[in-house]
Amino acid sequence: MKHRIAAGVIVEEEGRILLVRHTKPGAYDFWVAPGGGAEGTEDLFATASREAFEECGLHVEPLLLAYIEEFSNPHTRECKLWFTGRVVGGTMNTSRIEAAREHITEAAWLSRGEFEGKTVFPPMLHHDYWQDKKNGFALPRNVGLRAMEFH
């Protein structure tokens, strides 16, 4: 089994979350906050920042660790740390080669109401994030192990 460590960033502005859309016809169509696997000795703050730029063209600053998420399929086990963050520059676009390799077709700011009818990750964005934000993300929360739905 392959093991992978990853980081992502949840960026919210005016009640909208920054998400990228992964679309592979006949296989999947989902929205997710920017993130991905660490490279070499890169620290996870740098991973989250790099991934956001590669996937949506925005420079983000990860701020604090909010969630520890684990998922697996028969071939891979992944641990992903989700940070809250803020945009510090860049222009939203999905034209980088890294985005194309991951079948990222668009990036957008979506409100919670706009999640309706879409598959959105991480799952905490549907409900928990909003309450955790209200409570100030006092401690990072381990959200447990789940089956990897897309690979």
C-alpha positions in Angstrom: 0.0 0.0 0.0 1.3 3.4 -0.9 1.3 6.1 1.8 1.0 9.8 1.0 1.0 13.0 3.1 -0.9 16.0 1.8 -2.0 19.5 2.7 -4.8 21.7 1.5 -6.1 25.1 2.3 -9.7 26.3 3.0 -10.0 29.9 2.0 -13.2 31.8 2.7 -14.0 35.3 1.6 -17.4 36.9 2.2 -19.1 33.5 3.0 -17.7 31.8 -0.1 -15.1 29.0 -0.2 -12.4 28.7 -2.9 -12.9 25.4 -4.7 -11.5 23.8 -7.8 -13.5 21.4 -10.0 -12.0 18.1 -11.1 -13.8 16.7 -14.1 -13.0 13.5 -15.9 -15.9 12.4 -18.2 -17.3 9.0 -17.3 -15.1 8.9 -14.1 -15.8 11.9 -11.8 -16.9 15.4 -11.3 -16.3 17.0 -7.9 -15.3 20.2 -6.3 -12.5 20.4 -3.6 -10.5 23.0 -1.7 -7.0 23.3 -3.3 -4.5 20.8 -2.0 -2.3 17.9 -2.8 0.7 15.8 -1.9 3.9 17.1 -0.3 7.0 17.1 -2.5 10.4 16.1 -1.1 11.2 17.8 2.1 8.6 20.6 1.6 6.8 21.6 4.8 3.0 21.3 4.7 2.4 25.0 4.8 4.5 25.3 1.6 2.6 22.3 0.2 -0.8 23.9 0.7 0.4 27.2 -0.7 2.1 25.7 -3.8 -0.9 23.5 -4.5 -3.3 26.4 -4.4 -1.2 28.3 -6.9 -0.8 25.3 -9.2 -4.5 24.5 -9.1 -6.1 28.0 -9.3 -3.4 30.6 -9.8 -3.9 32.3 -6.4 -1.1 32.8 -3.9 -2.5 31.8 -0.5 -1.1 32.0 3.0 -2.0 29.0 5.2 -2.9 30.3 8.6 -3.8 27.6 11.1 -4.3 23.8 11.1 -8.1 23.1 11.2 -8.5 19.4 10.3 -6.6 16.1 10.0 -8.3 13.9 7.4 -7.4 10.3 6.5 -8.7 8.3 3.6 -7.8 5.1 1.9 -8.6 2.7 -1.0 -7.0 -0.7 -1.5 -3.9 0.9 -3.0 -3.3 4.1 -1.1 -3.6 5.5 2.4 -3.4 9.3 2.7 -3.2 11.7 5.6 -4.2 15.3 4.6 -3.9 18.3 6.8 -6.3 21.1 6.1 -5.3 24.7 6.9 -7.4 27.8 7.0 -5.9 30.5 4.8 -6.2 33.8 3.0 -5.4 35.0 -0.5 -2.3 37.2 -0.7 -2.1 37.6 -4.5 -2.4 36.1 -7.9 -5.1 35.9 -10.5 -7.6 33.0 -10.5 -7.0 30.7 -13.5 -6.7 26.9 -14.1 -4.4 27.1 -17.1 -1.2 25.7 -15.4 0.0 22.3 -16.5 -0.4 20.9 -13.0 -4.1 21.7 -13.1 -4.6 20.1 -16.5 -2.8 16.9 -15.2 -5.4 16.7 -12.4 -8.4 17.3 -14.7 -9.1 20.7 -13.0 -11.5 22.5 -15.3 -12.4 25.5 -13.3 -11.9 27.4 -10.0 -14.6 29.4 -8.3 -15.8 31.0 -5.0 -18.9 29.0 -4.0 -21.3 29.8 -1.1 -22.5 27.0 1.1 -25.9 27.2 -0.8 -24.1 26.7 -4.1 -22.8 23.3 -2.9 -26.3 22.0 -3.5 -26.2 19.3 -6.2 -22.4 19.2 -6.3 -20.0 16.7 -4.8 -17.8 18.9 -2.5 -14.7 17.9 -0.5 -13.5 17.9 2.2 -16.8 16.7 3.6 -16.4 19.1 6.6 -17.3 22.0 4.4 -20.9 21.0 4.3 -21.6 21.5 8.0 -18.8 21.3 10.5 -16.6 24.0 9.0 -19.2 26.7 9.7 -19.6 25.8 13.3 -15.9 25.2 13.8 -15.2 28.7 12.3 -17.8 30.2 14.7 -15.9 28.5 17.6 -12.6 29.9 16.4 -10.9 26.6 15.4 -9.6 26.2 18.9 -7.8 22.9 18.2 -7.1 20.9 15.0 -9.8 18.3 14.7 -9.2 14.7 13.5 -12.2 13.9 11.4 -11.2 10.2 11.1 -10.6 7.7 8.3 -13.0 7.4 5.4 -13.0 5.5 2.1 -11.3 7.4 -0.8 -14.2 8.1 -3.2 -12.2 9.2 -6.2 -8.6 8.3 -7.3 
